[in-house]
Amino acid sequence: MTAGVFAVVFGLVVLFVLFFYALAGIRIVRPYEKGLVERLGKYQRTVDSGLHIIIPVIDRMTKVDMRENVVDVPPQEVITKDNVVVTVDAVVYYEATDPVKLVYNVANFYIAATKLAQTNLRNVIGEMQLDESLTSREQINAALRQILDDATDKWGVRVVRVELQRIEPPIDVTEAMHRQMKAERDRRAKILEADGDKQAAIARAEGSKEAAILEAQGRANAIKEVAEAEKFEKLTVAEGEALAIKSVFGAIHEGDPSNDLIAIRYLEALKAIADGPANKVFLPMEVSGIMGSIGGIAELFREKQAAEE
């Protein structure tokens, strides 16, 4: 091999080495990532998304995912305040706020967050009664999120939220709770049924009361109308009789009757009154007037007989 060929081959090798060396120094950071650049084992800078060039072998880049992630807390048995063993598991949502702290302050964040969540979950539920823990999921989530957020702040992580997946009591406790719930529902059903019967009885009583009141009012109105009709009829008859008497009285005064005529009509009236099966004795109040009228009548008859003779 001549010197010229050797120089060409050596040059190509050097170009290949330089090319791969330069290629090894190219780093691409995605939009949801941050890059930590170390030079000879010492932190140098933090880079954002985009294309970056580092010195191979001398520099090293560690990428940190800044997206929201989740830690699955495995099921564990927890003793409540009233000494009931329940199985609890949860999920923790977190996001990185400081990639430097997340890389250099904790060796394995996932394991550390899992153990921290398990420990504090036991502490939070251990301070509650069983019934309270079953009905206070939001309270447990908020308390656990606050504790984890404070504890992971030095790791450059913010705990977004914590969600309990399940709280399962033992089978015997669950069966007892089912029986208690069924008994409570039966009690409520009986109470509702009794209230319904009570309301129905009250409604029937009020209906009967209103019906009796309406019936009494109807009778009272009917009696009032009948009384008013009879009163009107009596007034009409009385007015008619008054008009008749007034007419007769007027006719008598217009005819100017004599005492003799009045006496005769008086005697006819007495005869009509005395006519009947019963024995009656009449003593007129104006006996002297009547006798005078009778004497006048007798005198008229005598004068008539003398004139005929």
PyMOL commands that set and color helices and strands:
alter all, ss='L'
color gray80, all
select helices_A, chain A and resi 3-24+99-104+109-126+130-135+137-151+153-155+171-255+259-274+287-308
alter helices_A, ss='H'
color red, helices_A
select strands_A, chain A and resi 26-29+33-39+42-47+50-53+59-65+68-79+85-96+157-168
alter strands_A, ss='S'
color yellow, strands_A
deselect
rebuild
show_as cartoon
